[in-house]
């Protein structure tokens, strides 16, 4: 066996355990499941009061077809393709 030293890699010799002095933030709310509607309910973490979540960016998807292509030399035109186009409308 070679005389290879089994030292730690240089970077590990310079590292130290991480000690944080920062205060860990606490979420200001709790999320629970409403047993009737089976949806999430937000409550204030300190008072337990319900919190209105407000609008959260839901949308409605619509789909249309758009005729593309076609063409040809006029004598023997090609049929157009129908390409599906998806659109999103906000609620």
C-alpha positions in Angstrom: 0.0 0.0 0.0 1.3 3.5 -0.8 2.0 6.1 1.9 -1.0 8.1 1.0 -2.1 10.3 3.8 -5.7 10.0 4.8 -6.3 13.7 5.6 -9.6 15.5 5.2 -9.9 17.5 1.9 -8.7 21.0 2.4 -12.1 22.6 2.2 -13.4 20.5 5.1 -10.5 21.5 7.3 -11.7 25.1 7.0 -15.4 24.5 7.7 -17.1 24.9 11.0 -20.5 23.8 12.2 -23.3 26.3 11.2 -24.8 28.1 14.1 -27.6 30.5 13.3 -28.4 33.4 15.5 -31.4 34.4 13.4 -34.8 34.0 14.7 -36.8 31.4 12.8 -39.9 33.0 11.4 -43.2 31.4 12.3 -46.0 31.2 9.7 -48.7 33.7 10.6 -51.4 31.3 9.6 -52.4 27.7 9.8 -54.1 25.7 7.0 -56.8 23.2 7.9 -59.2 21.1 5.9 -62.8 22.1 6.2 -64.7 18.7 6.6 -67.8 20.0 4.9 -66.3 21.5 1.7 -63.1 19.6 1.7 -61.2 22.8 0.9 -58.3 24.5 2.7 -59.2 27.0 5.4 -56.7 29.6 6.6 -56.7 30.6 10.3 -54.6 33.2 12.1 -52.0 31.2 14.1 -52.4 33.3 17.3 -56.1 34.0 17.4 -57.6 31.1 15.4 -59.8 33.5 13.5 -60.5 32.7 9.8 -58.5 34.6 7.3 -59.8 35.5 3.8 -57.4 34.0 1.3 -58.6 36.4 -1.5 -58.2 35.8 -5.1 -55.6 33.3 -6.0 -55.3 33.3 -9.7 -57.7 30.6 -10.9 -58.6 30.5 -14.5 -60.9 28.8 -17.0 -59.4 27.0 -20.0 -61.0 27.3 -23.4 -60.1 25.5 -26.6 -60.7 26.5 -30.2 -59.4 25.3 -33.5 -57.6 27.5 -36.0 -57.4 26.6 -39.6 -53.8 26.7 -40.9 -52.0 25.6 -43.9 -54.0 24.8 -47.0 -52.7 26.5 -50.1 -51.4 24.6 -53.1 -51.2 25.7 -56.7 -54.8 26.8 -57.1 -55.6 23.9 -59.4 -55.2 21.2 -56.7 -55.6 23.0 -53.3 -54.6 21.3 -50.1 -57.2 21.0 -47.3 -56.4 23.2 -44.4 -55.2 21.8 -41.1 -57.2 22.4 -37.9 -54.8 23.2 -35.1 -56.1 23.3 -31.6 -55.5 26.5 -29.7 -55.7 26.6 -25.9 -56.6 29.9 -24.2 -56.9 30.7 -20.5 -59.5 33.2 -19.2 -59.3 34.6 -15.7 -62.3 34.0 -13.4 
